[in-house]
Amino acid sequence: NIKAVAEAPIEDNDFTNNLVVTNYQQANIELKHTLIAPATGVPGALGEVEYDHQLGSSTTVQQRVSEVGVFDFSLNAPTTYLGLDLASENLPIAVASTGPIGRFIPAYFSPSSVVTSLQAECEVTSPNDESFSYLGQPFGYKENPGIYLHPKSASGSETVNYFDSAWWRYDRQWDNRNYNDTVNSLPISFDSDLTSVNRVNGVDSRIELSGEILIYQKPPQPIVPFNSKLDLTLSVSDLTDLDGVCYRETASSPCIDYTITDIDDEMKLRWGKLVIHDTYGPETSVLSQPITSEYFTANGFVTNSFDSCTRLPDLANFTLTPTDLTLGSGGAPEVYPTLVSQTLALGAANINFTAPGAGHQGFIDTLLDLNAHGLPWLRPYNDQNSAFENEVSGRVQF
């Protein structure tokens, strides 16, 4: 509300108690404003740059400003009135500003996505190989997923004063986020306790989710390989700041969720299992028991020759049970096992067993608990038990 008041009697310095002159009327009076806080911010633009003062006790102006902050609103006093040059007549019109008004906040957020991709757990650089992760295996991002909040004024302009650290009011941790597998609709899990959402810098509205580890739930029935393609949806509460500013399509529309769509579409996902093979041979020869990782294809299971990443536990973590043979130096007939390499090469590793010698026949059962030794994603599924098998085993027979 803008009032025109008589100069005298002056009872205070803001003219609030001076006599209102209801007959004052003048057109095209210029309005102005000054930014008080943040100190390093920009003033923005007024929605109304001038007004016509009407007859009566006051004239109301519906004012808007395109920035956030605390402002002092005022006007440029007219220099003429009814043809009279007020300056030459030494009759200037004094102006009392509003004093600090606000804290003005954004009308809404209008987020945009940061381009990101997934980090395959088995990352390769050869053009002939494929980077991949197994279904059920944890993996992360190459680049942190994130968004630009883009705080907006009611007219749709970006409110850059919101970027000031003292005026930044967003602190959500995306606790209500969820993922959607757009290829096979497999559940995707994550642990919110491992992550944090942080502002990247102080010059814009970019925020990122760091530390995210995802797991595609491995279905009981094998499926053929596919490229990961997922959506990350942030709920209304995930995108609402401490002042209640939220994501909207316009300043007057309701708060809505936001989805980062079509993430990746590159990382291969495979339904895999570990196989300890049965091996047979004469008691006079060294036997090599293959251990292979396999994945399901349209033609059944094949050795995963792309897998030179899976690391087996130490041989001491395998359970080796001999029958009619002795492992190590326990007495004849002795057989010494050796795990040639803990890391698979082209999907394979071997446990070598020395020959017990002529006339010494027997067998050794090799067992590995995949769940106990950090390889649960390579567990096979047992249809009869309707459960994943924690243990895999194979037999070496001389």
C-alpha positions as CSV (number, residue, x, y, z in Angstrom):
1,N,0.0,0.0,0.0
2,I,1.3,3.4,-1.0
3,K,0.1,6.6,0.8
4,A,0.5,10.2,0.0
5,V,0.8,12.3,3.2
6,A,1.2,16.0,4.0
7,E,4.6,17.2,5.0
8,A,3.5,18.7,8.3
9,P,3.1,18.1,11.1
10,I,6.1,15.7,11.1
11,E,5.7,13.3,14.0
12,D,8.3,10.7,13.0
13,N,10.8,10.0,10.3
14,D,8.7,7.5,8.3
15,F,5.6,9.6,7.8
16,T,3.3,7.0,9.3
17,N,1.4,9.5,11.4
18,N,1.2,12.3,8.9
19,L,-2.1,13.4,7.5
20,V,-3.2,11.5,4.4
21,V,-3.9,13.6,1.4
22,T,-6.8,11.8,-0.3
23,N,-7.0,14.2,-3.3
24,Y,-3.5,13.4,-4.6
25,Q,-3.5,11.7,-8.0
26,Q,-0.6,11.1,-10.4
27,A,0.3,8.7,-13.2
28,N,3.4,6.8,-14.1
29,I,5.3,6.9,-10.8
30,E,8.4,4.7,-11.1
31,L,8.9,1.9,-8.6
32,K,12.2,0.6,-7.4
33,H,13.8,-1.8,-5.0
34,T,17.1,-2.6,-3.2
35,L,18.5,-6.0,-2.2
36,I,19.4,-6.1,1.4
37,A,20.3,-9.8,1.7
38,P,22.1,-11.8,0.5
39,A,24.8,-9.2,0.4
40,T,26.5,-10.7,-2.7
41,G,23.2,-11.4,-4.5
42,V,21.5,-9.7,-7.4
43,P,18.4,-7.6,-7.1
44,G,16.3,-9.2,-9.8
45,A,13.5,-7.5,-11.6
46,L,10.3,-6.1,-10.3
47,G,7.0,-7.3,-11.7
48,E,5.5,-3.8,-11.7
49,V,7.9,-1.0,-12.6
50,E,5.5,1.9,-12.3
51,Y,2.0,2.6,-10.9
52,D,-0.7,5.3,-11.0
53,H,-1.5,6.8,-7.7
54,Q,-5.3,7.0,-7.2
55,L,-7.5,9.2,-5.2
56,G,-8.2,7.9,-1.7
57,S,-6.3,7.0,1.4
58,S,-3.9,4.6,-0.4
59,T,-3.1,2.8,-3.6
60,T,-2.4,-0.9,-3.6
61,V,0.2,-2.3,-5.9
62,Q,0.5,-6.1,-6.4
63,Q,4.2,-6.3,-6.6
64,R,6.5,-9.2,-7.5
65,V,10.3,-9.7,-7.6
66,S,12.1,-12.3,-9.6
67,E,14.7,-13.1,-7.0
68,V,14.9,-14.5,-3.5
69,G,16.2,-12.5,-0.5
70,V,15.2,-9.5,1.7
71,F,14.3,-6.3,-0.1
72,D,13.6,-2.7,0.5
73,F,10.8,-1.4,-1.8
74,S,10.5,2.3,-2.7
75,L,9.8,4.7,-5.6
76,N,11.3,7.5,-7.4
77,A,9.5,10.7,-6.4
78,P,7.8,12.6,-9.2
79,T,9.7,15.8,-10.1
80,T,6.6,17.6,-11.5
81,Y,3.0,17.9,-10.3
82,L,0.1,19.5,-12.2
83,G,2.6,21.3,-14.4
84,L,4.7,22.6,-11.6
85,D,8.5,21.9,-11.6
86,L,8.9,20.7,-8.0
87,A,12.7,21.0,-8.0
88,S,12.8,24.6,-9.2
89,E,10.1,25.5,-6.7
90,N,12.1,23.7,-4.0
91,L,9.2,21.5,-3.2
92,P,10.6,18.0,-3.5
93,I,8.5,15.0,-2.5
94,A,10.1,13.0,0.2
95,V,9.9,9.2,0.0
96,A,9.9,6.7,2.9
97,S,10.7,3.1,1.8
98,T,9.2,0.0,3.2
99,G,12.2,-1.1,5.0
100,P,13.3,-4.8,5.0
101,I,10.6,-7.1,3.6
102,G,11.1,-10.8,3.1
103,R,12.6,-13.6,3.2
104,F,11.4,-14.2,-0.3
105,I,11.8,-17.8,-1.4
106,P,11.6,-19.6,-4.8
107,A,8.1,-20.3,-6.2
108,Y,9.1,-23.9,-7.2
109,F,11.9,-26.1,-8.4
110,S,12.3,-27.3,-12.0
111,P,14.9,-30.0,-11.9
112,S,16.9,-31.4,-14.8
113,S,19.0,-34.6,-14.8
114,V,22.8,-35.0,-14.8
115,V,24.0,-37.5,-17.4
116,T,25.3,-40.6,-15.6
117,S,26.2,-44.3,-16.3
118,L,26.7,-47.5,-14.4
119,Q,30.0,-49.0,-13.3
120,A,30.1,-52.7,-14.3
121,E,31.6,-54.8,-11.5
122,C,33.7,-56.6,-14.2
123,E,34.9,-53.7,-16.3
124,V,37.0,-54.5,-19.4
125,T,38.7,-52.3,-21.9
126,S,39.2,-54.7,-24.8
127,P,36.8,-54.0,-27.7
128,N,36.2,-57.8,-28.0
129,D,35.0,-58.1,-24.4
130,E,31.9,-56.9,-22.6
131,S,31.8,-55.2,-19.3
132,F,29.2,-56.8,-17.1
133,S,27.8,-57.5,-13.7
134,Y,26.0,-60.6,-12.5
135,L,22.4,-60.4,-11.4
136,G,22.5,-60.2,-7.6
137,Q,26.0,-58.6,-7.6
138,P,26.5,-55.1,-6.1
139,F,27.6,-52.4,-8.5
140,G,27.8,-48.6,-8.5
141,Y,27.9,-45.6,-10.8
142,K,30.7,-44.3,-13.0
143,E,29.4,-40.8,-12.4
144,N,27.3,-39.9,-9.5
145,P,23.6,-39.5,-10.4
146,G,22.3,-36.0,-9.8
147,I,20.1,-33.2,-10.7
148,Y,20.1,-29.4,-11.0
149,L,17.3,-28.1,-8.8
150,H,16.8,-24.9,-10.8
151,P,14.9,-22.7,-8.3
152,K,12.4,-20.6,-10.1
153,S,10.4,-17.4,-9.6
154,A,6.7,-17.4,-10.3
155,S,7.5,-16.1,-13.8
156,G,9.9,-19.0,-14.5
157,S,13.2,-17.2,-14.2
158,E,16.0,-18.8,-12.2
159,T,16.5,-17.4,-8.7
160,V,20.3,-17.3,-8.5
161,N,20.3,-15.8,-5.0
162,Y,19.2,-19.2,-3.8
163,F,22.7,-20.5,-4.6
164,D,24.2,-18.3,-1.8
165,S,25.2,-20.7,1.0
166,A,23.3,-18.7,3.6
167,W,20.1,-18.9,1.5
168,W,20.4,-22.5,0.3
169,R,17.6,-24.4,2.1
170,Y,17.7,-27.8,0.5
171,D,19.0,-30.7,2.6
172,R,17.1,-33.8,1.6
173,Q,18.9,-37.2,1.4
174,W,16.5,-38.9,-1.1
175,D,15.3,-41.3,1.5
176,N,12.2,-42.1,-0.5
177,R,13.9,-42.7,-3.9
178,N,13.2,-45.9,-5.8
179,Y,14.5,-47.6,-8.9
180,N,12.6,-49.2,-11.8
181,D,14.1,-51.8,-14.1
182,T,12.6,-50.8,-17.4
183,V,13.7,-54.0,-19.2
184,N,12.7,-57.0,-17.1
185,S,11.0,-55.3,-14.1
186,L,13.4,-56.9,-11.6
187,P,13.5,-55.4,-8.1
188,I,16.5,-53.2,-7.5
189,S,17.8,-52.8,-4.0
190,F,20.1,-50.3,-2.3
191,D,21.2,-49.3,1.2
192,S,20.4,-45.6,2.1
193,D,22.8,-45.8,5.0
194,L,25.7,-46.0,2.6
195,T,24.8,-42.9,0.7
196,S,24.7,-39.1,1.0
197,V,23.2,-36.3,-1.1
198,N,25.4,-33.3,-1.3
199,R,25.6,-30.0,-3.2
200,V,28.5,-30.1,-5.6
201,N,29.5,-26.5,-5.5
202,G,28.3,-23.0,-4.4
203,V,27.8,-21.5,-7.8
204,D,24.8,-23.5,-9.1
205,S,22.0,-25.9,-7.9
206,R,23.7,-29.2,-8.8
207,I,23.3,-31.9,-6.2
208,E,24.6,-35.5,-6.4
209,L,24.0,-38.8,-4.8
210,S,27.3,-40.4,-3.8
211,G,28.1,-43.9,-2.5
212,E,25.2,-45.6,-4.1
213,I,25.5,-49.3,-4.5
214,L,22.7,-51.2,-6.4
215,I,21.8,-54.8,-6.7
216,Y,19.5,-56.3,-9.4
217,Q,17.6,-59.1,-7.6
218,K,18.5,-62.4,-9.2
219,P,15.4,-64.2,-10.2
220,P,15.0,-67.9,-9.5
221,Q,14.6,-68.8,-13.1
222,P,17.6,-68.0,-15.4
223,I,17.1,-65.2,-18.0
224,V,19.2,-64.2,-21.0
225,P,21.7,-61.3,-20.7
226,F,20.3,-57.8,-21.1
227,N,21.6,-54.3,-21.0
228,S,20.8,-52.5,-17.8
229,K,18.3,-49.7,-18.2
230,L,16.7,-48.1,-15.2
231,D,14.8,-45.1,-13.9
232,L,15.5,-43.4,-10.6
233,T,12.4,-41.7,-9.2
234,L,12.6,-39.0,-6.5
235,S,9.5,-38.5,-4.4
236,V,7.9,-35.2,-3.6
237,S,9.5,-35.2,-0.2
238,D,12.9,-35.9,-1.7
239,L,12.6,-32.6,-3.7
240,T,11.1,-30.3,-1.0
241,D,13.3,-27.9,0.8
242,L,13.0,-26.6,4.4
243,D,10.7,-23.8,3.3
244,G,8.3,-26.2,1.5
245,V,9.6,-25.3,-2.0
246,C,9.0,-28.4,-4.2
247,Y,9.2,-29.6,-7.8
248,R,6.2,-28.3,-9.8
249,E,5.6,-27.8,-13.5
250,T,4.5,-24.3,-12.8
251,A,4.2,-22.0,-9.8
252,S,0.5,-22.9,-9.4
253,S,0.6,-26.6,-10.1
254,P,0.8,-29.4,-7.5
255,C,4.1,-30.8,-6.2
256,I,5.1,-33.9,-8.1
257,D,7.8,-36.7,-8.3
258,Y,10.7,-36.4,-10.6
259,T,12.3,-39.3,-12.6
260,I,15.8,-39.5,-13.9
261,T,15.0,-41.8,-16.9
262,D,16.9,-44.3,-19.1
263,I,20.0,-44.5,-16.9
264,D,22.9,-46.3,-18.7
265,D,21.5,-48.9,-21.3
266,E,25.1,-50.2,-21.7
267,M,26.2,-52.4,-18.8
268,K,25.5,-56.1,-19.5
269,L,23.7,-58.1,-16.8
270,R,24.1,-61.9,-16.7
271,W,22.4,-64.7,-14.7
272,G,25.5,-66.6,-13.5
273,K,26.5,-69.5,-11.5
274,L,29.8,-71.1,-10.3
275,V,30.5,-74.8,-11.3
276,I,33.1,-77.1,-9.7
277,H,33.5,-79.8,-12.3
278,D,33.8,-83.5,-11.7
279,T,37.2,-84.7,-12.9
280,Y,38.5,-88.3,-13.6
281,G,41.9,-89.6,-14.4
282,P,44.6,-92.3,-13.6
283,E,46.3,-92.3,-10.2
284,T,49.6,-91.8,-11.9
285,S,48.8,-88.4,-13.3
286,V,48.2,-84.9,-11.9
287,L,44.5,-84.1,-12.1
288,S,43.3,-80.5,-12.7
289,Q,39.8,-79.8,-11.5
290,P,38.2,-76.9,-13.4
291,I,36.2,-74.2,-11.6
292,T,34.2,-72.1,-14.0
293,S,31.7,-69.2,-14.0
294,E,28.8,-69.7,-16.4
295,Y,26.0,-67.6,-17.5
296,F,22.6,-68.4,-19.1
297,T,22.0,-67.8,-22.8
298,A,19.2,-68.7,-25.2
299,N,21.1,-71.9,-25.8
300,G,21.6,-72.8,-22.1
301,F,24.6,-72.2,-19.8
302,V,28.0,-71.4,-21.3
303,T,31.4,-70.6,-19.7
304,N,31.6,-66.9,-19.1
305,S,34.8,-66.2,-21.1
306,F,34.3,-62.5,-20.3
307,D,34.9,-63.1,-16.6
308,S,38.5,-62.4,-15.6
309,C,37.3,-60.6,-12.5
310,T,35.7,-63.1,-10.1
311,R,38.1,-63.8,-7.3
312,L,37.8,-67.1,-5.5
313,P,38.7,-67.5,-1.8
314,D,41.9,-69.0,-0.6
315,L,42.1,-72.8,-1.0
316,A,41.9,-73.1,2.8
317,N,38.3,-71.9,2.5
318,F,37.3,-74.8,0.2
319,T,36.2,-78.0,2.0
320,L,38.2,-80.9,0.6
321,T,37.0,-84.3,1.8
322,P,39.2,-87.3,0.7
323,T,38.1,-90.9,0.6
324,D,40.9,-93.6,0.5
325,L,43.4,-90.8,0.0
326,T,45.3,-88.4,2.3
327,L,45.5,-84.7,1.7
328,G,48.9,-83.1,2.4
329,S,51.5,-84.9,4.5
330,G,49.2,-87.1,6.5
331,G,50.7,-90.2,5.2
332,A,50.5,-92.3,2.0
333,P,48.7,-92.2,-0.4
334,E,49.3,-88.5,-0.3
335,V,47.7,-85.9,-2.6
336,Y,48.6,-82.2,-2.6
337,P,46.0,-79.7,-3.8
338,T,47.0,-76.3,-5.3
339,L,44.7,-73.5,-6.4
340,V,46.5,-72.2,-9.5
341,S,44.9,-68.8,-9.4
342,Q,42.3,-67.2,-7.2
343,T,41.1,-64.9,-10.0
344,L,39.3,-66.5,-12.9
345,A,40.9,-66.1,-16.3
346,L,38.4,-66.2,-19.2
347,G,35.9,-67.6,-16.7
348,A,38.0,-70.5,-15.4
349,A,40.4,-71.5,-12.7
350,N,41.8,-74.9,-11.6
351,I,42.7,-76.8,-8.5
352,N,45.5,-79.2,-9.3
353,F,45.9,-82.4,-7.4
354,T,49.2,-84.3,-7.4
355,A,49.1,-88.0,-8.3
356,P,48.8,-90.5,-5.4
357,G,50.8,-93.1,-7.3
358,A,50.1,-96.5,-8.9
359,G,47.6,-98.6,-7.1
360,H,46.3,-95.8,-4.9
361,Q,42.8,-95.1,-6.0
362,G,40.2,-92.9,-4.3
363,F,38.4,-89.6,-4.7
364,I,38.2,-86.1,-3.2
365,D,35.0,-84.0,-2.9
366,T,35.6,-80.3,-3.4
367,L,33.0,-78.0,-1.8
368,L,32.7,-74.2,-1.6
369,D,30.1,-72.2,0.3
370,L,29.5,-69.3,-2.0
371,N,27.3,-67.4,0.4
372,A,29.8,-67.6,3.2
373,H,32.7,-66.5,1.0
374,G,31.3,-63.5,-0.7
375,L,30.0,-64.9,-4.0
376,P,26.2,-65.2,-3.4
377,W,25.4,-64.0,-6.9
378,L,26.9,-67.2,-8.4
379,R,24.7,-69.5,-6.4
380,P,22.7,-71.9,-8.6
381,Y,19.0,-72.3,-8.1
382,N,17.5,-75.7,-7.0
383,D,14.0,-76.2,-8.4
384,Q,13.4,-79.1,-6.1
385,N,14.1,-77.1,-3.0
386,S,12.8,-73.8,-4.4
387,A,15.9,-72.0,-3.1
388,F,19.3,-70.9,-4.1
389,E,22.0,-73.4,-3.1
390,N,24.7,-71.9,-0.9
391,E,27.2,-74.6,-1.7
392,V,28.6,-76.0,-5.0
393,S,30.7,-79.1,-5.2
394,G,32.5,-81.4,-7.6
395,R,34.5,-84.7,-7.3
396,V,38.1,-85.6,-8.3
397,Q,38.5,-89.3,-8.8
398,F,41.8,-91.2,-9.3
